[in-house]
Amino acid sequence: MRILDRLEELLIATLIAAATIVIFVAVAHRYTTDFVVNHRTWPGAMQAYLFLSKIHLSWAQELCIYMFVWMAKFGAAYGVRTGIHVGVDVLVLALSPKWRKWTILFGLLCGALFTGIIGTMGASFVIGLSQTDQTSPDLELPSWIVYLCIPLGSYLMCFRFLQVAFSYWQGGDLPHHDHTHVEGIEVDTAVGPTPEGVR
């Protein structure tokens, strides 16, 4: 499980870092080319333009879209594991402990069922797509590779729902994430002197 957890985190971090770098390079290339064109009377501007025009980054936007979609699918599974998904639990917390446990388990199993169905439908779609010659517009990747994130991410999310449900069934603990906590920043809880006149 530790290997799977680290692999999940590594994949998400790598995708977001790579997408950020690719977008930065593409935007820098576009603005540099525009700058050179607008200042073509400068010495060396024509050589710079000829060099930049040989670099084709029309595929960058498509690649970044695919990387962000993959990151979102696997990030959703990470969210289930760490408890960072937003949930409305006002009514659940108002229930008695017995009914609360069954309600939470029912919700987790519904999440597992839903993501399992999406994963199965996605796998069927990808298998059908793999038997065609369809490719992506700019990168010309086989389309089934692009859509492979649907079954993989959904099945991983289904597994995470089942993992959380099993852990909750045995120990009654749910993963919890403190949204106010920022890594590396310590909050000083000491109460200082109250300014005069302030109550």
Solvent accessible surface area in square Angstrom, and as a share of the most:
residue,aa,sasa,rsa
1,M,113,0.51
2,R,184,0.67
3,I,148,0.75
4,L,58,0.29
5,D,22,0.12
6,R,135,0.49
7,L,107,0.53
8,E,5,0.02
9,E,56,0.25
10,L,114,0.57
11,L,59,0.30
12,I,31,0.16
13,A,55,0.42
14,T,73,0.43
15,L,24,0.12
16,I,81,0.41
17,A,52,0.40
18,A,34,0.26
19,A,0,0.00
20,T,82,0.47
21,I,109,0.56
22,V,28,0.16
23,I,70,0.35
24,F,141,0.59
25,V,71,0.41
26,A,11,0.08
27,V,59,0.34
28,A,41,0.32
29,H,36,0.16
30,R,143,0.52
31,Y,145,0.55
32,T,60,0.35
33,T,25,0.14
34,D,69,0.36
35,F,98,0.41
36,V,15,0.09
37,V,58,0.33
38,N,111,0.57
39,H,61,0.27
40,R,164,0.60
41,T,128,0.74
42,W,134,0.47
43,P,138,0.86
44,G,44,0.43
45,A,8,0.06
46,M,115,0.51
47,Q,124,0.55
48,A,38,0.29
49,Y,82,0.31
50,L,93,0.46
51,F,132,0.55
52,L,21,0.11
53,S,45,0.29
54,K,155,0.65
55,I,67,0.34
56,H,135,0.60
57,L,35,0.17
58,S,86,0.56
59,W,82,0.29
60,A,3,0.02
61,Q,123,0.55
62,E,17,0.08
63,L,46,0.23
64,C,5,0.03
65,I,91,0.46
66,Y,42,0.16
67,M,21,0.09
68,F,85,0.35
69,V,68,0.39
70,W,46,0.16
71,M,31,0.14
72,A,62,0.48
73,K,52,0.22
74,F,19,0.08
75,G,22,0.21
76,A,25,0.19
77,A,0,0.00
78,Y,68,0.26
79,G,1,0.01
80,V,11,0.07
81,R,45,0.16
82,T,32,0.18
83,G,23,0.22
84,I,58,0.29
85,H,95,0.42
86,V,139,0.80
87,G,60,0.57
88,V,139,0.80
89,D,68,0.35
90,V,109,0.63
91,L,147,0.73
92,V,32,0.19
93,L,104,0.52
94,A,84,0.65
95,L,70,0.35
96,S,57,0.37
97,P,101,0.64
98,K,140,0.59
99,W,161,0.56
100,R,69,0.25
101,K,67,0.29
102,W,127,0.45
103,T,47,0.28
104,I,32,0.16
105,L,11,0.06
106,F,140,0.58
107,G,40,0.39
108,L,23,0.11
109,L,91,0.45
110,C,55,0.33
111,G,15,0.14
112,A,6,0.04
113,L,115,0.57
114,F,129,0.54
115,T,9,0.05
116,G,15,0.15
117,I,84,0.43
118,I,57,0.29
119,G,0,0.00
120,T,78,0.45
121,M,127,0.57
122,G,6,0.06
123,A,26,0.20
124,S,74,0.48
125,F,102,0.42
126,V,9,0.05
127,I,107,0.54
128,G,38,0.37
129,L,19,0.09
130,S,51,0.33
131,Q,149,0.66
132,T,72,0.42
133,D,142,0.74
134,Q,101,0.45
135,T,68,0.40
136,S,7,0.04
137,P,112,0.70
138,D,75,0.39
139,L,48,0.24
140,E,120,0.54
141,L,64,0.32
142,P,52,0.33
143,S,6,0.04
144,W,88,0.31
145,I,64,0.33
146,V,19,0.11
147,Y,86,0.33
148,L,49,0.25
149,C,2,0.01
150,I,51,0.26
151,P,6,0.04
152,L,82,0.41
153,G,0,0.00
154,S,1,0.01
155,Y,95,0.36
156,L,25,0.12
157,M,34,0.15
158,C,21,0.13
159,F,79,0.33
160,R,0,0.00
161,F,33,0.14
162,L,86,0.43
163,Q,56,0.25
164,V,10,0.06
165,A,6,0.05
166,F,127,0.53
167,S,54,0.35
168,Y,17,0.07
169,W,128,0.45
170,Q,131,0.58
171,G,56,0.53
172,G,42,0.40
173,D,100,0.52
174,L,74,0.37
175,P,46,0.29
176,H,158,0.71
177,H,73,0.33
178,D,70,0.36
179,H,123,0.55
180,T,118,0.69
181,H,103,0.46
182,V,86,0.50
183,E,153,0.69
184,G,73,0.70
185,I,106,0.54
186,E,157,0.70
187,V,121,0.70
188,D,122,0.63
189,T,119,0.69
190,A,80,0.62
191,V,141,0.81
192,G,47,0.45
193,P,134,0.84
194,T,91,0.53
195,P,89,0.56
196,E,176,0.79
197,G,80,0.76
198,V,86,0.49
199,R,274,1.00
